[in-house]
């Protein structure tokens, strides 16, 4: 399906038949794509589709096992980032490649110092960066340590680094994952300004909306292969999703209006401090009823994580009251623990499944009973009943479509989506009255997202109460029956999902606007 | 008054002489650890340096050849450490410890095989030791109060390696704050991925750092056996490598505070020597073992209580593996 018209100018960037193996995993299979000069090009695909791998190869960060790369129609040998920079390719990685204690200026200078001493290079870089900032809207304080900057500004530093090195082709790997909607808008304005100046931009993402909004052309990858190269204007979100997953995907969650029952969780004046003693939750009150999903939206780091952990009994309260089915939990501190809450019918899908939700070195069947290991069903007189464990896990894997369906495989060997399904199965199959869910689909494939969302709605329809914390606005809006917005440790407003347009939520999340 | 000045000068002089190998070793580790390679093997490298300096100086009668041999031996060990930890991404503490154990046994064994003097090298004559530098004008200045005695006792006739160390401290400060190499070194210890993606070689930078560490620990060893002392004695480093590491942590991996920490440790050592057998008010004469504990007790106290949160270079001790 090649519908991109052949441009007059040779493509700014082209790959031909690139292959890459990681052990037995064929991460890139004959990947060929062409990026016309002066365009914004999207590369989209599920996790593990190989989109980051191909761009790592283009940037010289990973060696290819075959194939060729062309810049402006000429074959280039890119064996290291240095080679890539020399032919005008710059990259903004998903995890920023910045030295936190260094100032912005030092970070930009690293590797492009322009001399044995720093003084002359610094003066030159400062002048050049001020010019770049003016031309592209890349304002950032050059003398602040980058570790103190908000993520949006850190990303601008990464872009400045690439431009300062003379990049004509800028590759961005999942650039919006950590940004607020306003920061995302700012980034997109910068990228469009770059395009106007004749630069070529490649953006790797799994977010369909961004592809449709920003790009001129899009390459879709699935399981290491390019499955389509299309002009963005001639495709649709639905078509792209289908290409990515290989089957039809429902992008919207089908759900009936909620029929809330009695209050299950009532929180008042909750205060929580983090490990360093800083108050992160500053007096939060909320209620979750049976049969509804309450979503907490917010930019990450505004206290949602601490709130969720406190309610799950993982973090001591600094004040406030928590009532479960009308019963005050703080009155019995020995029950208000992660273990005690399980007995009271509270399930918890933690935000960080790798560190909190699973023991990644354990087998799946062992992970499937974490927190329930004392259950007589799994225990003989002296030893654990491995058979019961195996059967239980195998049944859950069937029900939740976990792949591969092998209860003895270590949890670390499952993909993110399948790890999450193991955790979800464990928590949801205990039939909890209240389910606390943090970032249920972070790093999860679009096909698995659909499945997880359907499961959560089904649980709601069984009359369970669900408290959802997510930094994905789309997810919050799709699942929630009520949306609470958290900013700086406080709930700053409540919005009904049908009134929750992105702009308004974004402003509330940034602490700018109160609920109307 | 004159007597107090004299005591103060003697203490200062002893402090400088004891501090010199500490400073050399601590700054050696500064280069390595700021580049992300933990070096617990300072002790072993220093000991190897001390042995080879004394052995070669004793055989050839030339202390400069001894110094060269010390540096070569120490760099060779540093490269072993680098090969294990940088190239093969091994555990840095284990590798460093292995070097310490290896040298602790190897040096006296070689000494015995070569010199048959019970694991020592022969006492070095004056011309086989590294020279002191005699400055002009001692007589001319001796009449001036304060300056005269300070010049005579403290500055004149200092060993050449002491001057080298002073130079090293200043140069290190310059390297870390003003030079391209320093910027890259600091970066590779904080976030090697940033260095890699900036088109620089993490491996190369870390090897450079480790080699500098080898050079400096070699000099420190040579100081012990051919400048401060007059021959190699088994275990003559006596934990100075670890003390230097403590000073580095106390100095929070920064040049000037690290220098200060070394001087503090050396000062307590100088005081400890003077206090031996001297009756003190109230407590009387303290047994010498307790006095000798002073520097070590101070180390423990400082590291436990007064340092505050010492934030090590973030990538320190972590082998660099590319992310997928």
Boltz contact constraints between the chains, C-beta under 6 A:
constraints:
  - contact:
      token1: [A, 81]
      token2: [B, 197]
      max_distance: 6.0
  - contact:
      token1: [A, 81]
      token2: [B, 199]
      max_distance: 6.0
  - contact:
      token1: [A, 82]
      token2: [B, 199]
      max_distance: 6.0
  - contact:
      token1: [A, 85]
      token2: [B, 199]
      max_distance: 6.0
  - contact:
      token1: [A, 97]
      token2: [B, 193]
      max_distance: 6.0
  - contact:
      token1: [A, 97]
      token2: [B, 194]
      max_distance: 6.0
  - contact:
      token1: [A, 97]
      token2: [B, 197]
      max_distance: 6.0
  - contact:
      token1: [A, 98]
      token2: [B, 194]
      max_distance: 6.0
  - contact:
      token1: [A, 99]
      token2: [B, 187]
      max_distance: 6.0
  - contact:
      token1: [A, 99]
      token2: [B, 190]
      max_distance: 6.0
  - contact:
      token1: [A, 99]
      token2: [B, 191]
      max_distance: 6.0
  - contact:
      token1: [A, 99]
      token2: [B, 194]
      max_distance: 6.0
  - contact:
      token1: [A, 110]
      token2: [B, 187]
      max_distance: 6.0
  - contact:
      token1: [A, 110]
      token2: [B, 198]
      max_distance: 6.0
  - contact:
      token1: [A, 111]
      token2: [B, 198]
      max_distance: 6.0
  - contact:
      token1: [A, 111]
      token2: [B, 199]
      max_distance: 6.0
  - contact:
      token1: [A, 111]
      token2: [B, 200]
      max_distance: 6.0
  - contact:
      token1: [A, 113]
      token2: [B, 180]
      max_distance: 6.0
  - contact:
      token1: [A, 116]
      token2: [B, 180]
      max_distance: 6.0
  - contact:
      token1: [A, 117]
      token2: [B, 178]
      max_distance: 6.0
  - contact:
      token1: [A, 117]
      token2: [B, 179]
      max_distance: 6.0
  - contact:
      token1: [A, 118]
      token2: [B, 178]
      max_distance: 6.0
